[in-house]
Amino acid sequence: MKIVSEAEVKGKKVLVRCDFDVPLKNGTVADEERIERSLKTIKCLVKKEAKVILLSHLGRPEGKVVAGLRLDPVAKSLSKKLDGAVIKLDECLGNSVKETVAEMEKGDIVLLENLRFYKEEEKNDPEFAKKLSALGDIYVNEAIAVSHRSHASITGIPKYLPSYAGFNFAEEVKNFLKILENPRRPLVFLMGGAKPETKAPLVSKFAKIANFVLVGGALMNDQNLKTQGNIIFPVDNIDKLDIGPKTITLFENYLKEAGTIVWNGPLSKYEEPKYVTGTKEIAKFFGKINAFKVVGGGDTITSVKRFGKLTDFDFVSSAGG
């Protein structure tokens, strides 16, 4: 894996795929953590006198322009953190974009509009990827949270440009390799969330390398996973939207014996007060565990911030389902 620090970028146009899929409140960024994860890479490129072109998605506009999902709040946040104006464009392609990019000076930063305003992005349309790649000379991936997706800005652009990993991307890969190749055992995965269609295949894969996989969230309703003996299901639940008290105790017993724990996905629909208990109690319990602990995914990190402490974890990953 080639790292961005190895690239010769002076005077070059560098496309950086970031993950600025951040929560917004009243037109401003409510949580800047994902923006902050890209700063080291952006600052490195600016220092090396590259022309930096940032790409990202925000939310799920499904190929249509949605005013509330424009990246203007992200541009404002970036400008403050980088002590300089970030040039925000209202499109990803077109003559105005080409003209702005052509006029960029060394060290300039341009932020293109929400990639998912274009249906071709999620369809991994090769022509769309080719047009995006024509804006740059080099590609950098700093969006590990979506790097499992076959989208034009993730898998399409690298077919046309020399490609590098951003600093945060490389750090996340290094930590996960450490976990997967030589973990302290027992290795326990704690899996939840609201996307069973993407999480269920991961659970089956993790079950092959883990000692145990504990499942909650929407996964607790997946009957196909119950055939694998080391996948531990809830023994009680509340409306199938939260794990019950017996399951909380059961999961805590597995967690306190673990050598390594990876948690991805809330265990309940914690946004609703009625279903908060499972996620809340498990998040608090991590403060009592001596294992090597990893938490990943935006919703999981949000739940830990709300109910527990991120400092209870050895590694906080932006990667998620």
N, C-alpha and C positions, 0 to 999 in steps of 0.2 A: 504494500500500500504506500503510494507516494503522498507525502505531506505537503501542504501549501508552502511551507518554509523552504522547500527544495526547488520551487518553481522560479524561473527567471521571468519576472513580471514587470520590470521597469518599462513604462510607456505602453504596456499591453492592456487590452480591454479584458477584464476578468469577470466572468459570470459567476456569481456566488448564489447557489440555491440555499436559502435560509429557511428556517421554520419560524415564521412570525405569526403562527396561528394562535393569537393571544386573546384573552377575554377583554371585551370592551365594556365600558360603563360611562354613559353620558358623553360619548364621543371621544373618550380618552382610554388609554391602555390601563386596565385594572391590575394586571400582573405582568411585570416586565422581564420575568426570568428567562423566557425563551429568547427575547431580544438580547439579553446580556450574554447568553451562551455564544452568540455569533461575534461579539465585539473583538475578541482577541484576533480572530482571523481578519476581520475588516481592518482593524488598526495596523496589522502586519502589512496588508496589501497597500494601505495608504502610505505607510512609512517607506515602503519599497517603490513608491511612485507609480503604482498601477492606476488604471482607470477602472473603478469598481462599479459593477452593475449588479444590483441585488434583485433576486427573484424570490417570491414566496406566494403561498396561498393563505387565505383566511376564511374559515368557516366552510359552508357547503352551499355556494350559490348555484350549483348545478348548471354551469354553462351560461348563466345569465348575469347581467350587471345588476348588482344589488347595492344601493347607495350606502346602506349601513355596514357593508363589508369592504368598503374601499380601504386602502392602506394608508390614508392620510394620517391617522393617529399614530401609526407605527413610524412614519417619517418624522413626526414631531418628537417622538421619544428618542429616535436615533440621533436626531440633530442635537438634542440636549446632551446625550451621552458621549457624542463624538466631538463636541465643541465646534460644530460647524454645520452649515446648511446641507441637508440631504435633498437632492433634487428629486421631487416626486412627480412621476408621469401618470397620466390618466389612462394609458394603454400599455400593452406589452409589445405590440407590433404596429407598423404603419409608418408613414413618412415623417411624422413629428418625432417619433421615437428614434428613427434613423438619424434625423438631423441633430437631435440633442446628443446622441451618442457620438456622432462625428465631431461635435464641437467640444467634447470633454477634454479637460486638461489633466495632467498627471495629479493624482491625489483626489480627484473629484469622485463623488459618490452619487449614483443615480438609483432610485428605487422604482422598479416597474410596477404596474397595477396588478391586482390580484389575479394570479394565473388561472384560477378556477372560474373566472368570468368567461373563459374560453372552453367550450365543451371538448375541444381537441386535447386539452391537457390531460384529463383523466382517461381519455380514450387512447393515450399514448400515440397520437397521430404523428407519423414520421415527418410529414411536411411541416407541421407546426414546430416540431423539435428542430428541424433544419433551419427554419426561419429564426427561431430564438438563437440558435448557435451562431448564425451569421452576424449577430450583434457583438460577439466576443472572439477572443483569441485563445482563451484558457477557461476551463470550467472547474469550479470548486464545489464540492458537496459538503454543506454544513447543516444538513437537515436529516439527522439520523432517525428522527421520529417518524418520518414518512418514507424512509429509504427502502422499505419492504414493498412499496407500491410501484407498479409498473406504469408510471406516468411519464409524460413527455419530458418534463424538466428533471426527472430522476434517472431514467434509463435511456431516454432518447437523445438528449444533448451529448452525453459522453461518446456517442458513436461518431460524432463529428469534430470533437475538440480534445486536446490533451487534458486529462482529468486528474484532479488531486483531491485529497481529503482535507477538510478544515481541521483546526486544532481540536475542537470539541468532538467532532466526529471520530477522530483518531483516538482520543482519550476514552471515549465510550467503547469503541471496538476493543481496545487493549484491556479494559476492565472486564468486559464480557468474556473475552478469551480466557482470562485468568480464572473466571468463575467456572467456565465450561470445561476447561482442560485439566485443572487441578484444584477442585474445590475442597474446602474443609467439609467433611461429611459428619452427619447426614446432610445431604443437599435437599432443601425443601423449596418448592415453588408454591406461592400463594396467588391464585389466579381468580380474578373477578371481572367486573365491568359490565357494560351494557351491549357489547358487540359479540355475541356468541359465534356468529358466522366467521369472524376473523380470529377469535380466541381459541375456539375448539381445536382447530388443526395444530395450534401451538401447544395446547395441553397434551395432545397425543405425542408430539415430538419431545416435549420436556419430560414426559413420563418415562422415556427410554433412557434418560441420563440421570434423572433425579431419584432419590430414595422415595420421596412422596410428593404428590401434587395435591394441594388442598384447593377446592373450588367453591366459589360463592358467586354472588351476582347472578346474571342471567344464565351463567353456565350450570347452575344447580339444576336447571330444568332439562339439560341435555342427556337424554337416555343413552345415546350412543357411546358416551364416555365411560359408562358404568361397567363395561366389560373388562377394563384394565384395572388390575388389582391394587396398584399403588396410587390410584387416584381416589382421594378421600372426599366423599360427598357429605353435605349437611345431614344431620340426623333429625333436625327439626328446623322449621322456618316460619316466618310470618308473612302470609299471603304470597309466598314465593318471591318476595321482594327484599327480604332480610333473612340472615341466618338467625336461628333461635339461640336461647341461653345454653342449651346442652351442646350445641355446635361450637359456640364461642369457647367453652371449656375444652372441648375435644381438640379444636385447632390450637389453643394455647399449649396443650400438652405436647403436640407435635413440634411447635415452634420453640419451646424452651429446651428441647433436646437437640435442636439442629446446630450444625456447624456453619452452614451457609444458608441464607434465606433470600429469595428474590420475590418481591411483591409487585404485582402488576394488576391493577384493576380493583376498584372499590368492591366490597363484599355485599353491599346493599344499595338501595336507592336512597342514599344518605341525604339527598337534597330535601326529602320530605321528613319532617320530624318523627313521624310514626315508624320510619324504617331506618333510623340513624344508628341504632344501638350496636349492630354487628361491626360496622366499619369503625365506629368510634372506639369501642372496647379493644379491638385488635390493634388499632393505631396507637392507643395508649400503652398496650402491652409490650410493644417493641422497646420501650425504655427499660424493660426488665430482662431483656435477652442479651446474652453475651456472644452471639454468633456474628459472623461477617454478614452485614445486612445491606441489601440493595433495594431501593424503591424506584419504580419507573412508571412513566405515563402521566400526562397532565392531570387527569381526574384523581389519580391516586395521590400525587404530590399535593394537590389541593386539599384532599381529605386529611392528609397527614398534617399539613399546616393548620388545619382547623381543629383537629382533635388531639394531635400528638406533637412531636418535634422532629423536624428534618435532621437535627443534629444527632438523633438516635441512630441514624443510618450512616454506614461507612461510605456509600456511594449513592448519589441521587442522579438518576438517568432521565433524560428527556424522551428516550425511546418508549413507545407504548403501542397499544393496539390501534 
